[in-house]
Every structure is written in structure tokens, then in C-alpha cells.
Amino acid sequence: MHDAVATAVPSRPAASPGEPDAHPVVRVVDALPRVAAFALAALGLVGTPLLLAGRFDRLPVLLGTGVLFVLLELGWRRRGPRRGVRGPAIISLLALLVALGSVGANARWSSQHLLVDGDPAVYAVTGQLIARTGSVVVPTQSRHVFGGVPSFNYAGAGFDASPDTATVRPTFLHLLPEALAVASWVGGPRALLTANALLAGFSLLAVFAFGARLVRPVWSLVAMTALAISLPQLHFSRDTFSEIPAQLLLFAGLTLLYDVTRRRERLRSPLLSGLVAGLVLGASCIARIDAFFYLVPLTVFLTVLAVAGAARRAAGVAGGVLVAAALGYVDLR
């Protein structure tokens, strides 16, 4: 089976038993985006059902997210040394400095976008709503909200009124507002408005980790740095755009998928490791509607993987993706 997988997915030569383990800095930088993606995916998988039920409260959200995060990390553990990607420690350290520089600069110049004139403000206002009420339903007839005036038209940009005008709900998927609500619990409005800058730093490390598996780490560092200083990345990192959490989950998920299909990886359970990778990839469908388009090439890849003899790994990935994507679809509906 391993030979068949190797023909479907290019892999590096297996590490010899006497080969030294990767430098601690390399291992830490490689693990950071995975840990962040696990936390974000766990929040989406636990928080979204609670949010839809109007029970996005601190204790169940934080406790449930923590438990699922631990399960994801345990499910990803592998036998033997956890070498991860190799390369000079200085390259990984420079990647970490680029990510930290991105977080510092974008947090310093983050937008305070609260007037609803576009997508970012909808996410920010929704995050505030969730943090305060634990729900995305606004009762229009409450005197504490709109003064109880029945003649108002409550629908507006980014917010839809129910047919009986009894409630208003914010549009879009809700993983980013959930993360913003948790940030608000931790550090108030300032943390809510700078949370995306922190997620952007982790997403840059995810790009670096994935690139370092495909090319030499130095070239991955070049690509990561170019992305960090590009205007689109700066624009999305300084405001509450859902592109950033989707970017983190996509590249971290691709990194996990690459590790699942590499011949030299000694996985504790190919099915379980594939499930973890699939949950992270599928969680992007709780962040953005266009993440569902990623499933088209992924389906082709998993079909090739299964035909090549790695059906258990392909089944694990497919199962994880379907669970998370189904939850995203329910949120959209």
C-alpha cells in the first residue's frame, strides 16, 4: 500500500534511523499553525451548534472547544520521533519573526470598522452580538432593542428580518464572529478588532509550513514574506475579514493532508489522522461559503488516493471534511 501511495503523492526519502531529529525551533514553528488551526476548527465544530441553539455561553464553548482541541491533538500524534519538516533553524526563526512582525504591524494599524457598510463591519457587529447575548437572533419587538415600535423595517445590509419581522439575523457564516466573540471575552473590544491580525500571523506560518514541504524552506520563507507584505494580505489582516481564518484552515489542512499521504510518516492510525486533517480542511466551510469550492479538487485527489491503495486515509479525510462541511451548510441554511 505504501508503494502505491508513493506513486500518487511525491514524497521525500525516508529518514534513516540514525538521522538526527529536527531542531527544536523547527519543530515549534512547524507546530504553531497546526495548534492554531486545531483551536479554530474546534471552536467552529463546538461553537456553531451552540450558537445555532442560542447557547454560545462561555463555559460550554470554552470547555467544549478545549476538549475537542485535546482530542484533535491526540488523534494527530504519531509513532516515533516527531521530526516534521527539516531545514536550518535560522530559516524557521526568520519565518517566526516575519509572522510576529505581521501581527504587530497589523494589530497596530487595525481597523475599528463598526459602521455597517460592508462585510467586515457585519462580522464585527455580529461578534459583539454573540459575545453579549450568546445568540445571533435579535428580537425586534423587544423594547430594549428597538423601542418596541412595530412599524420599523428591520432588514438592512448584512442583516435579514424574519418574514414575521419578529427577529433579525446577521448574514454570512459565523466562525469568524465566534472567534471575535471569544476575543472580546478575553480582551474586550480592542481584542475583538485585532483578533484577525493574530490569526493572520498563524496563517502565514501555515503557508510557510506547507511550502517547506514542497520546496526548500528558504524559498518557502521568500513566498511567505512576499505574501505578508502584499496589499491584499495587509488589507484583510487589518480588518475583520473571513478570508484570514479560511486561509489558516486551508493551508494548515493542506499541510496535514500532505503529512497523512507521505510514505515516511509513521501514523498511529491512518484513518484517524486522515479524519483530523479532514476536519481542519472542512472547517474552512464554516468560515466562508466559497470554501465549498475547495471540495471539488479535493474529491478528485481523494479518489486518486483511494485507487492508489490508501483507501483508509482517503476515507478518514473524506469523513472529516463531510462532517465539518455539513455543519457549515446547516449554518448557511
N, C-alpha and C positions, 0 to 999 in steps of 0.2 A: 504493500500500500504506500509506503514511504517513497519508493522509487516512482510510483505513479504520480504522487503529489509533486515531486520534484520536477517532473516534466511539465506540469501545469503551471507551477509558480516558481520563478527563478529563486534560487537560494544560495547563500554563501557557503563555503566549505565548513563542515562541522569542526567545532573547536576540539583540539586534541586534549586528552585528559591532563597533560602536563602544562597546558597553556594557562598563563596567569589570569586571574579574574580581572574584570574591568575595574578601572579606578573608581573609588567611592564617589567622586564628583560626577563622573559619567553616569553612574547608576542613579544618583539622586536626580540629576537633571532629566534623565530619561523617565524617571518615575513620576515626577511632578505633574506633567499633563495628564497622565493616566489617573492619578489620585483625584485631580480636579474634575476630570470627566466622570469618574465614578460618583463623586459627590453630586455633581449636577444631574446626572442621569438618575441617581437615587431620589433626588428631590422631585424630579419630574414624575417618576413612577409612583412615588408615595403621595406627593403633594397634590397632583392633578385629581385623583379620585376624591381626596378630601375636599378640595376646592369646589368640585362639581356638586358635592354634597353640602356645601356651605359650612364645612368644619375645618377650615385651614387655620387651626389654632397652634400655638407654639409647641405645646407638649407633644401632641400626636405627630406633628410634622417633623420636629427635630428628632424625636425618639425613633420614629419610623425610618426617617432618612438615614440616621446613624446605623440602625440595624441593617438596613439593606446595603449601605456602603461597606460594612464589615463583611457581609456575605459576598458581595462582588469581589472584594479584595481576596478573601479566602478562596473563592472559586477560581481566581486567576493564578493562584500560587502554582509553581511548577516544581518538579523534582530536580534536585541537584543545585549547583550554583546558579544564581540569577544574574547571568552575565549581562544580558541586554545588549544594546548596541555598543560597539567598540570604537575607539578613536582617542586622540590625545585629550587629556583632561582640560588643557587650556582652551580647546575649541568649545567644549561643553560649558566651561566657565564663562567664556565670552558670550555664548548664547544666553546664559542666565543673566548676564549684565545687560544685554540688549532687551530682554524681556522686562527686567526691573526698570530700565530707562524708559521703556514704553509705558509701563504702569505709572511711574512718577510723573512723566510729562503729560500724559492724557488725563490723569486724575487732577493735576494742577489746572488744566485748561478744560475741564469737563463742563458740559452744557448744563444749565439749570432750566431745562426745557419742560415747562409745566403748562403752558398755554396750548390747548389742543388745536394745533394747526397742521399736524402731520403724525406719522406713525410713532416717533419717539415719545411725544407727549402722551399719546394714548397708553403706551406701555408704562410710563412713569406714573401717571394718574391711577392706572389700574393697580400698579404695585402699591401705591399709597392706600387704595381702597381695600386691597387684600390684607395689608398689614393691620389696618384698623378694624375691619369687620370680619375677616376670615371668609369672605364670600365675594363673588363677582356680580351679585344681584343687588341693584339699588331700588328700593321700594319708592315709587314716585308719589304715592299717596301719603307718605309719612310727613307730618308737619315739621319734623326735624330736618328734612332733606329739602323739599321744595315748597314748604309752607302749606301743603295740602290744597293747592289751587288746582282744581280738576281740568281747567281749560288749557293748561300748558301743553305744548308739543315737546315731548321729552327726547325724541330722537335727534341725533346730531352726528357730526363727524367722529367716527370711531366708536359710537355708542348707539345701540339699536333698542328701540322700545318694543315691548311685547304687544301683540295685537290688542289686548285689552288696556294697554297703557298703564298697567299696574306696576311694571318693573322695567328697568333699563339694564342692559348688559353690555360690557365692553366687547369689541370685536377682537379678532386675531387669536392665535394660540397663546397659552398662558404660562409657558415655562419661564420666560424672561421675567414677567411680573411676579411670579412666585419667588424667583431669586432676588428680585428687588425688594420684595416684602421681607424676606429673611434678612437682607442687608439693612433694611430700615429697623428691624427689631434689634439688630446688633449695634448700629451706629447712627440711627436717626436719618433725617432727610439727606444729609451730606453723604452718608454711606450709600444711600439708595442711588444718588445721582453719580457716584463714582464707581459703582459695582462693575459696570461694563468695562472700565479701564483695567480692573483686576482680572476679569475674565479674558480680556484681550491679551494680557501677558501670558496666561496659561495657554491660550490658543496659539500664540507664536511659538511657544515651546513644543506644542503638539505638531506644528508644521516642521520644526527642526527635527523632532524625533522621527517623524515619518520620512522626511527627506534623507536623514542619516542612514536609514535602512536601504535606500535606493541608490545613493551616490556616496562619495566620500563626505565625511562630516563637515569638512571645511566648505564644500560647495553648498551644503545644506545651510550652513551659517550665513553664507552670502545671500541665499534666497530668502532666508528668514529676515535678515536685516533689510533687504530691499522691500520686503512686504511691510515691515514695521514702519518705514518712513514714507510709504506710499500714501497719497492723499485719500484714497478710499478707506484704507485701514485706519488712518488717523481720524477721519470723519466718523466712522462707525464706532470707534473706540471711545470717542469723547461724548457720545450721546447714547441714549437707551435704545439702541437698535438690536433686533433679534438676530442679525447676521453674525454677531460675535459668539453667542453661545452655540449657534449652529455650526460655526467654524470650529470651535473647540471639540464638539462632539463628533463632527465628521472626521477630522484629522486624527484625533485620538482613537476613534473607532477603526479607521484605516490602519493605524499602527498596530492595534490589537489583532485585526484581521490578518495583517502580514505575519505577525508572530505566530498566529494559530496555524498558518499554512506553511511555515518554514520547516524544512526537514530536520534541522538540528535542534528544534525546540523540544524539550522533553516535558510534555504536558502531563499534568496529573490526570486529567481526563479530557480528551479531545472534544467530547460532546459538551462538557461543562464550560470549557474555555471558549468554545465557539458560541455558546449561549451568552456568556458575558460580553464578548465582542459584539454580538448581535444586539444586545440590549443598549449598548452605548451608541452604536450606529443608529438604531431605531429611535433612540431618544431625541435625535435631531428632528424627528417628525412631531415632537411635542413643542418644538421651538419655532419652526417655520413651515408653512404649507408647501413651499417649493422643495423641501427636503424629501417629499414623497417621490420626486423625480429621480432621486439617487437610487431608488429601489430598482429601477429598470436595468442599469448596467450591473447592479449587484446581483440581480436574479440570473443574468447571463453568466456571471463569474461563478456563482454557486452551482449552477448547472454543470459547468465545465469541471469544477472541483469534485462534484459527486461522480461524474462519469470517469474521472481520473482515479477513482478509488478511495476518495476521502469523504464518503457519504456521511459519516458521523459528525465530522467537523462542519460540513455544509448544513446538515440538519440542525446542529446547535445554533449556528449563526442565523439561519432562516427562522428558527423558533424565537430567538431573542428579538429579531427585527419585527416579526409579526406582532408580538406582544406589545412592544413599545409603539409601533405604528398604529395598531388598533386603538390604543389609548389616545393617541393624537387625533385620530379620526373621530372618536367619541367627543373629544373636546371641541373639535371643529363643528360637529353637528349641534 
